[in-house]
Amino acid sequence: MKNKNKFQENDKVTLKTTGETVTISKFSYVPNMKRYSYTIKENPQTFYFEEELGQLTT
């Protein structure tokens, strides 16, 4: 089964608010909100939704 989330574990992404590059440590689907939340290695106490993260551009 194909995942519908944008990012996988260990993907490098940017936080849209700060432009900081971070690494995804885990993700989970939140059924009542119908979207994915992500935890990052750099700040494991905080979670982010897909809308708050962007693809890392090179």
PyRosetta script that sets phi, psi and omega in degrees:
from pyrosetta import init, pose_from_sequence

init()
pose = pose_from_sequence("MKNKNKFQENDKVTLKTTGETVTISKFSYVPNMKRYSYTIKENPQTFYFEEELGQLTT")
pose.set_psi(1, 132.2)
pose.set_omega(1, -178.0)
pose.set_phi(2, -82.1)
pose.set_psi(2, 134.5)
pose.set_omega(2, 175.9)
pose.set_phi(3, -74.2)
pose.set_psi(3, 146.8)
pose.set_omega(3, 179.4)
pose.set_phi(4, -100.9)
pose.set_psi(4, 3.9)
pose.set_omega(4, 179.4)
pose.set_phi(5, -84.0)
pose.set_psi(5, 156.4)
pose.set_omega(5, -176.8)
pose.set_phi(6, -78.0)
pose.set_psi(6, -33.2)
pose.set_omega(6, -170.5)
pose.set_phi(7, -122.5)
pose.set_psi(7, 151.6)
pose.set_omega(7, 178.7)
pose.set_phi(8, -117.1)
pose.set_psi(8, 169.4)
pose.set_omega(8, 177.4)
pose.set_phi(9, -58.9)
pose.set_psi(9, 142.9)
pose.set_omega(9, 179.8)
pose.set_phi(10, 71.1)
pose.set_psi(10, 5.8)
pose.set_omega(10, 173.4)
pose.set_phi(11, -72.4)
pose.set_psi(11, 140.4)
pose.set_omega(11, 174.1)
pose.set_phi(12, -92.7)
pose.set_psi(12, 128.2)
pose.set_omega(12, -178.7)
pose.set_phi(13, -135.5)
pose.set_psi(13, 171.7)
pose.set_omega(13, 176.2)
pose.set_phi(14, -113.4)
pose.set_psi(14, 144.2)
pose.set_omega(14, 172.3)
pose.set_phi(15, -81.1)
pose.set_psi(15, 124.0)
pose.set_omega(15, -176.3)
pose.set_phi(16, -63.6)
pose.set_psi(16, -32.5)
pose.set_omega(16, -176.6)
pose.set_phi(17, -72.3)
pose.set_psi(17, -36.5)
pose.set_omega(17, -175.5)
pose.set_phi(18, -112.2)
pose.set_psi(18, -19.1)
pose.set_omega(18, -175.6)
pose.set_phi(19, 80.2)
pose.set_psi(19, 3.9)
pose.set_omega(19, -178.4)
pose.set_phi(20, -70.6)
pose.set_psi(20, 140.2)
pose.set_omega(20, 175.3)
pose.set_phi(21, -87.7)
pose.set_psi(21, 128.3)
pose.set_omega(21, -178.0)
pose.set_phi(22, -134.6)
pose.set_psi(22, 168.3)
pose.set_omega(22, -179.0)
pose.set_phi(23, -118.3)
pose.set_psi(23, 131.8)
pose.set_omega(23, 178.5)
pose.set_phi(24, -71.9)
pose.set_psi(24, 127.5)
pose.set_omega(24, 176.9)
pose.set_phi(25, -99.1)
pose.set_psi(25, -34.6)
pose.set_omega(25, 174.9)
pose.set_phi(26, -161.9)
pose.set_psi(26, 163.1)
pose.set_omega(26, 177.8)
pose.set_phi(27, -141.1)
pose.set_psi(27, 158.5)
pose.set_omega(27, 176.8)
pose.set_phi(28, -152.3)
pose.set_psi(28, 153.8)
pose.set_omega(28, 178.8)
pose.set_phi(29, -90.7)
pose.set_psi(29, 133.2)
pose.set_omega(29, 178.4)
pose.set_phi(30, -104.6)
pose.set_psi(30, 99.5)
pose.set_omega(30, -172.0)
pose.set_phi(31, -59.7)
pose.set_psi(31, -41.2)
pose.set_omega(31, -176.8)
pose.set_phi(32, -71.2)
pose.set_psi(32, -20.8)
pose.set_omega(32, 176.6)
pose.set_phi(33, -101.2)
pose.set_psi(33, -10.7)
pose.set_omega(33, 179.2)
pose.set_phi(34, 56.4)
pose.set_psi(34, 45.1)
pose.set_omega(34, 175.4)
pose.set_phi(35, -156.4)
pose.set_psi(35, 168.7)
pose.set_omega(35, -177.1)
pose.set_phi(36, -95.1)
pose.set_psi(36, 143.8)
pose.set_omega(36, 171.5)
pose.set_phi(37, -114.4)
pose.set_psi(37, 150.1)
pose.set_omega(37, -176.3)
pose.set_phi(38, -128.0)
pose.set_psi(38, 141.8)
pose.set_omega(38, 172.3)
pose.set_phi(39, -110.0)
pose.set_psi(39, 139.9)
pose.set_omega(39, -179.3)
pose.set_phi(40, -109.0)
pose.set_psi(40, 152.0)
pose.set_omega(40, -177.8)
pose.set_phi(41, -66.4)
pose.set_psi(41, -34.1)
pose.set_omega(41, -175.9)
pose.set_phi(42, -71.4)
pose.set_psi(42, -24.6)
pose.set_omega(42, -179.8)
pose.set_phi(43, -147.8)
pose.set_psi(43, 77.4)
pose.set_omega(43, -172.6)
pose.set_phi(44, -67.5)
pose.set_psi(44, -11.8)
pose.set_omega(44, -180.0)
pose.set_phi(45, -80.6)
pose.set_psi(45, -15.9)
pose.set_omega(45, -174.9)
pose.set_phi(46, -111.5)
pose.set_psi(46, 140.7)
pose.set_omega(46, 174.5)
pose.set_phi(47, -114.9)
pose.set_psi(47, 157.0)
pose.set_omega(47, -178.7)
pose.set_phi(48, -131.9)
pose.set_psi(48, 152.3)
pose.set_omega(48, 173.5)
pose.set_phi(49, -95.6)
pose.set_psi(49, 162.7)
pose.set_omega(49, -177.6)
pose.set_phi(50, -53.7)
pose.set_psi(50, -35.9)
pose.set_omega(50, -177.4)
pose.set_phi(51, -64.9)
pose.set_psi(51, -21.0)
pose.set_omega(51, -178.1)
pose.set_phi(52, -91.2)
pose.set_psi(52, -5.6)
pose.set_omega(52, -177.3)
pose.set_phi(53, -116.3)
pose.set_psi(53, 150.3)
pose.set_omega(53, 178.6)
pose.set_phi(54, -131.2)
pose.set_psi(54, 158.0)
pose.set_omega(54, 176.7)
pose.set_phi(55, -63.3)
pose.set_psi(55, 143.4)
pose.set_omega(55, 176.9)
pose.set_phi(56, -76.0)
pose.set_psi(56, 122.0)
pose.set_omega(56, 179.3)
pose.set_phi(57, -97.4)
pose.set_psi(57, 142.6)
pose.set_omega(57, -178.4)
pose.set_phi(58, -109.9)
pose.dump_pdb("model.pdb")
